[in-house]
Protein backbone atom coordinates (compact mmCIF):
# COMPACT_ATOMS: atom_id res chain seq x y z
CA UNK A 1 0.00 0.00 0.00
CA UNK A 2 1.23 3.45 -0.88
CA UNK A 3 0.07 6.59 0.90
CA UNK A 4 0.07 9.67 -1.33
CA UNK A 5 -0.39 13.25 -0.09
CA UNK A 6 -3.03 15.04 -2.17
CA UNK A 7 -3.09 18.50 -0.54
CA UNK A 8 -5.03 20.27 2.16
CA UNK A 9 -8.11 22.35 2.70
CA UNK A 10 -8.30 25.14 5.27
CA UNK A 11 -11.52 25.49 7.27
CA UNK A 12 -11.21 28.35 9.73
CA UNK A 13 -8.51 27.27 12.21
CA UNK A 14 -8.47 23.61 11.11
CA UNK A 15 -6.48 22.17 8.28
CA UNK A 16 -7.69 19.00 6.57
CA UNK A 17 -4.85 17.04 5.00
CA UNK A 18 -5.99 14.71 2.21
CA UNK A 19 -4.28 11.43 1.36
CA UNK A 20 -5.02 8.56 -1.00
CA UNK A 21 -3.96 5.04 -0.12
CA UNK A 22 -3.27 3.14 -3.32
CA UNK A 23 -3.14 -0.62 -3.56
CA UNK A 24 -0.29 -1.61 -5.88
CA UNK A 25 -2.18 -4.69 -7.10
CA UNK A 26 -5.30 -2.81 -8.11
CA UNK A 27 -6.06 0.63 -9.46
CA UNK A 28 -8.31 1.50 -6.52
CA UNK A 29 -7.52 4.11 -3.90
CA UNK A 30 -8.98 4.79 -0.48
CA UNK A 31 -9.21 8.44 0.61
CA UNK A 32 -8.08 9.44 4.10
CA UNK A 33 -8.39 12.85 5.73
CA UNK A 34 -6.52 14.00 8.83
CA UNK A 35 -7.69 17.14 10.62
CA UNK A 36 -5.52 19.26 12.87
CA UNK A 37 -6.07 22.46 14.81
CA UNK A 38 -3.44 24.90 13.48
CA UNK A 39 -2.93 26.35 16.98
CA UNK A 40 -1.17 23.10 17.96
CA UNK A 41 1.68 23.77 15.53
CA UNK A 42 2.25 27.18 17.10
CA UNK A 43 1.82 25.91 20.65
CA UNK A 44 4.48 23.19 20.25
CA UNK A 45 6.80 25.14 17.91
CA UNK A 46 6.34 22.68 15.04
CA UNK A 47 6.56 23.97 11.47
CA UNK A 48 3.41 23.78 9.36
CA UNK A 49 5.50 22.17 6.61
CA UNK A 50 5.89 19.14 8.90
CA UNK A 51 2.12 18.62 8.89
CA UNK A 52 1.86 16.20 5.94
CA UNK A 53 4.56 13.88 7.33
CA UNK A 54 2.98 13.89 10.79
CA UNK A 55 -0.44 13.16 9.28
CA UNK A 56 0.94 10.28 7.22
CA UNK A 57 2.44 8.81 10.40
CA UNK A 58 -0.91 9.24 12.14
CA UNK A 59 -2.77 7.40 9.36
CA UNK A 60 -0.28 4.53 9.42
CA UNK A 61 -0.48 4.28 13.23
CA UNK A 62 -4.30 4.33 13.14
CA UNK A 63 -4.42 1.64 10.46
CA UNK A 64 -1.93 -0.56 12.33
CA UNK A 65 -4.11 -0.21 15.45
CA UNK A 66 -7.14 -1.08 13.27
CA UNK A 67 -8.76 2.32 13.88
CA UNK A 68 -11.09 3.17 11.02
CA UNK A 69 -12.93 6.39 10.28
CA UNK A 70 -11.80 9.95 10.84
CA UNK A 71 -8.20 10.73 11.74
CA UNK A 72 -7.17 13.66 13.89
CA UNK A 73 -3.72 14.91 14.82
CA UNK A 74 -4.17 15.64 18.52
CA UNK A 75 -2.33 17.74 21.05
CA UNK A 76 -0.74 14.53 22.40
CA UNK A 77 0.48 13.51 18.91
CA UNK A 78 2.19 16.83 18.27
CA UNK A 79 3.52 17.06 21.83
CA UNK A 80 5.09 13.60 21.47
CA UNK A 81 6.69 14.63 18.17
CA UNK A 82 8.02 17.91 19.63
CA UNK A 83 9.39 16.08 22.69
CA UNK A 84 11.14 13.44 20.55
CA UNK A 85 12.62 16.18 18.37
CA UNK A 86 13.90 18.09 21.44
CA UNK A 87 15.48 14.95 22.90
CA UNK A 88 17.21 14.20 19.58
CA UNK A 89 18.51 17.77 19.35
CA UNK A 90 19.86 17.56 22.90
CA UNK A 91 21.63 14.27 22.14
CA UNK A 92 23.18 15.83 19.05
CA UNK A 93 24.33 18.89 21.01
CA UNK A 94 25.75 16.67 23.75
CA UNK A 95 27.68 14.62 21.19
CA UNK A 96 29.21 17.82 19.83
CA UNK A 97 30.17 19.05 23.31
CA UNK A 98 31.76 15.78 24.35
CA UNK A 99 33.62 15.25 21.07
CA UNK A 100 37.38 14.76 20.98
CA UNK A 101 39.35 17.80 22.10
CA UNK A 102 41.93 19.23 19.74
CA UNK A 103 45.48 18.86 20.91
CA UNK A 104 48.17 21.45 20.45
CA UNK A 105 50.82 20.38 17.96
CA UNK A 106 54.05 19.00 19.32
CA UNK A 107 57.11 21.28 19.05
CA UNK A 108 58.71 20.85 15.64
CA UNK A 109 55.52 19.65 13.90
CA UNK A 110 54.28 21.68 10.93
CA UNK A 111 51.48 24.02 11.97
CA UNK A 112 48.61 25.01 9.73
CA UNK A 113 48.04 28.77 9.33
CA UNK A 114 44.45 28.03 10.42
CA UNK A 115 45.50 26.72 13.84
CA UNK A 116 44.65 29.02 16.71
C-alpha positions in Angstrom: 0.0 0.0 0.0 1.2 3.5 -0.9 0.1 6.6 0.9 0.1 9.7 -1.3 -0.4 13.2 -0.1 -3.0 15.0 -2.2 -3.1 18.5 -0.5 -5.0 20.3 2.2 -8.1 22.4 2.7 -8.3 25.1 5.3 -11.5 25.5 7.3 -11.2 28.4 9.7 -8.5 27.3 12.2 -8.5 23.6 11.1 -6.5 22.2 8.3 -7.7 19.0 6.6 -4.8 17.0 5.0 -6.0 14.7 2.2 -4.3 11.4 1.4 -5.0 8.6 -1.0 -4.0 5.0 -0.1 -3.3 3.1 -3.3 -3.1 -0.6 -3.6 -0.3 -1.6 -5.9 -2.2 -4.7 -7.1 -5.3 -2.8 -8.1 -6.1 0.6 -9.5 -8.3 1.5 -6.5 -7.5 4.1 -3.9 -9.0 4.8 -0.5 -9.2 8.4 0.6 -8.1 9.4 4.1 -8.4 12.8 5.7 -6.5 14.0 8.8 -7.7 17.1 10.6 -5.5 19.3 12.9 -6.1 22.5 14.8 -3.4 24.9 13.5 -2.9 26.3 17.0 -1.2 23.1 18.0 1.7 23.8 15.5 2.2 27.2 17.1 1.8 25.9 20.7 4.5 23.2 20.2 6.8 25.1 17.9 6.3 22.7 15.0 6.6 24.0 11.5 3.4 23.8 9.4 5.5 22.2 6.6 5.9 19.1 8.9 2.1 18.6 8.9 1.9 16.2 5.9 4.6 13.9 7.3 3.0 13.9 10.8 -0.4 13.2 9.3 0.9 10.3 7.2 2.4 8.8 10.4 -0.9 9.2 12.1 -2.8 7.4 9.4 -0.3 4.5 9.4 -0.5 4.3 13.2 -4.3 4.3 13.1 -4.4 1.6 10.5 -1.9 -0.6 12.3 -4.1 -0.2 15.4 -7.1 -1.1 13.3 -8.8 2.3 13.9 -11.1 3.2 11.0 -12.9 6.4 10.3 -11.8 9.9 10.8 -8.2 10.7 11.7 -7.2 13.7 13.9 -3.7 14.9 14.8 -4.2 15.6 18.5 -2.3 17.7 21.1 -0.7 14.5 22.4 0.5 13.5 18.9 2.2 16.8 18.3 3.5 17.1 21.8 5.1 13.6 21.5 6.7 14.6 18.2 8.0 17.9 19.6 9.4 16.1 22.7 11.1 13.4 20.6 12.6 16.2 18.4 13.9 18.1 21.4 15.5 14.9 22.9 17.2 14.2 19.6 18.5 17.8 19.4 19.9 17.6 22.9 21.6 14.3 22.1 23.2 15.8 19.1 24.3 18.9 21.0 25.8 16.7 23.8 27.7 14.6 21.2 29.2 17.8 19.8 30.2 19.0 23.3 31.8 15.8 24.3 33.6 15.2 21.1 37.4 14.8 21.0 39.4 17.8 22.1 41.9 19.2 19.7 45.5 18.9 20.9 48.2 21.5 20.4 50.8 20.4 18.0 54.1 19.0 19.3 57.1 21.3 19.0 58.7 20.9 15.6 55.5 19.6 13.9 54.3 21.7 10.9 51.5 24.0 12.0 48.6 25.0 9.7 48.0 28.8 9.3 44.5 28.0 10.4 45.5 26.7 13.8 44.7 29.0 16.7 
